[in-house]
Amino acid sequence: MRLPVPTIVAEDADALERRARALAAGDRDGREDAAGLLRLVTFRLGGAPCAVETGPIERAVVLPAPVAVPLADGGERPVAFVDERPVPVVDLAGFAAGAPRRAEALGGAPALVVATDGGPVAVAVEGPLELAEDRLAAAAAPERAAGDGVRLAGRLAGGAALLDADWLRAFAGKAAAP
């Protein structure tokens, strides 16, 4: 089986280079800077534009073909090799749609590698993945943040839904736990 090769288009290479240098220099907390801009990674869930602050994100990748590792309870855990090390894979796009995909369907999917207490976890989303800066236009009401679904922190000025970064980190850690 041949995996599709994703197309990566850099619209503003200079801005992308500046953002990459700032992240590499250790400024990875994702907090608002003096101009009120949030540093974000953008993607899609169910076709809708979404973003998350860069704080818990180690990197963005295109998943190589994950391997389904059998678990003691009869289930399986998708694992992909990222930088030559095995990393558990969880399907946020499938979770949001109510239909998580099997390991073999995740090959070639864009993913965010999220730092969790148990180590890095690749969280599959819908592309394209991009670095961005935007302002928070509206914070999510606490009652809308409750429940078992994707938790939002608010809405960005550009219209994208802002995922709660702490929720994403907890979701990735819990979904990849043995």
Secondary structure, DSSP 8 states (H G I E B T S, - for coil): ----------S-HHHHHHHHHHHHTT--S----TTS-EEEEEEEETTEEEEEESTTEEEEEE----EEEE-TTS-EEEEEEETTEEEEEEEHHHHHHT----GGG-TT-EEEEEEETTEEEEEE-EEEEEEEEE-EEEE--HHHH-SSS--EEEEETTS-EEE-HHHHHHHHHHHH--
